[in-house]
Amino acid sequence: MISKKEKRLLIEILGRQYTPKVMPYLKKKGLKNEKGKPFYVESIRMITNGFRENELVELAIMQLVNKTILEKKAMALKRKKLSKK
């Protein structure tokens, strides 16, 4: 289950409207719901708010958060290098 601390980090990194970013990532990872269909917005919200548990989806969401953090750090480093020139 996603903790409150992880939820705050999720919103901080991906923004308040995180589901449009999460949905394609889950699709890319090949994760589908019990019916074999892509996860809906409401399903993702239920998982991130702790109303449903799905360890695979929770792990994928946290992987997306970590990936986004690394991408932001890389972009900040590139900007810093460019501003020095």
C-alpha positions, 0 to 999 in steps of 0.5 A, a space after each residue: 500500500 502506498 504510504 502517505 509519505 509516498 503519496 506526498 512525494 508522488 504529488 510533489 514529483 508528478 503533480 496533482 494530476 498524476 494519473 495522465 502520467 501514470 496511465 501510459 507508464 503502466 501501459 508501457 510496462 504491460 500492466 493491466 487490470 483483472 479484466 485484461 484492460 488498461 487501468 482506468 483513472 479511478 482505479 489508479 486513484 483508488 490504488 494511490 489513495 490506499 482503497 485498493 492494493 495492487 503491489 505491481 501497480 504500486 511498484 510501477 508508480 514508485 519506479 515512475 516517480 524515481 525515473 522522473 526524479 532522475 530525469 529532473 536532476 539530469 535536466 537541472 545538471 544540463 541547464 547548470 552546465 549551459 548557464 556557465 558557458 
